[in-house]
């Protein structure tokens, strides 16, 4: 029973790690993203980028520049544990919207193939690989955006996003 509870706790910690990565990218909290990788980790985004975590975080602002907003949504996660090491496969739908005036949506359907390691009791990425499975590009329906979002708060890719008003959530940031 104790082993089963430990494995469930490990899985939940790894899923939280993956969710924090998405938040860090989408809210442009690159200090948070950096905190999720071991110093000797590798991030492999194919021809776009492959290298260590410091270089990855240095590359992210330029990579995110064309996008007014992004949403990284994870589904169908599989995690295999082996002591202080684990591997995971997570389906990702990474939605990117360009800046006005003629906004477009670029939607990547893919997977993150991850290797994790627990060091000092903390799970972090040891290797993260993005696998592209499918993609879509379409124009933003500006009329629908105006009609559906007329009375709602709008999401942002910076610290003006409403989520930064939640003290505990904002406290996830790796920045001081």
Secondary structure as GFF3:
##gff-version 3
##sequence-region A 1 176
A	DSSP	alpha_helix	2	26	.	.	.	ID=ss1
A	DSSP	alpha_helix	30	35	.	.	.	ID=ss2
A	DSSP	beta_strand	37	44	.	.	.	ID=ss3
A	DSSP	beta_strand	50	51	.	.	.	ID=ss4
A	DSSP	alpha_helix	53	64	.	.	.	ID=ss5
A	DSSP	beta_strand	67	82	.	.	.	ID=ss6
A	DSSP	beta_strand	85	98	.	.	.	ID=ss7
A	DSSP	beta_strand	104	119	.	.	.	ID=ss8
A	DSSP	beta_strand	122	139	.	.	.	ID=ss9
A	DSSP	alpha_helix	142	148	.	.	.	ID=ss10
A	DSSP	three_ten_helix	162	165	.	.	.	ID=ss11
A	DSSP	alpha_helix	167	170	.	.	.	ID=ss12
###
